[in-house]
Amino acid sequence: MRSSRNKHWKNRQPSGQNKRLEDNREHNPLRRFYESNGPDVKVRGPAAIVSEKYLQLARDAQASGDLIAAEGYLQHAEHYNRLIATAQEQFRHGEDAPSAGRRPRDN
């Protein structure tokens, strides 16, 4: 009896209401919450926090003499710094308006 109930929920389609809400929501990469699985650590938070955490891990690894781990952490930090730079550049040029494929909000 239980397996038939699971099949029902497994094949259930999401309601159209949720899809409409997602389409109207503005996406701001600077405020987005990231979950990063780094070499030895899992880091969570906005891109700026994740980048800063990887920079701190790189400084710690370098201080302990592990230059390879330090380089890995620096590469992870650089990735998140690029995400931040790209998002800032988009906002600077006014590209934060709804993009093609997204409907503008009705007021």
Summary of the structure (lengths in Angstrom):
residues: 107
radius of gyration: 20.3
end to end distance: 47.7
largest distance: 59.8
contacts: 234
relative contact order: 0.12
helix: 57%
strand: 7%
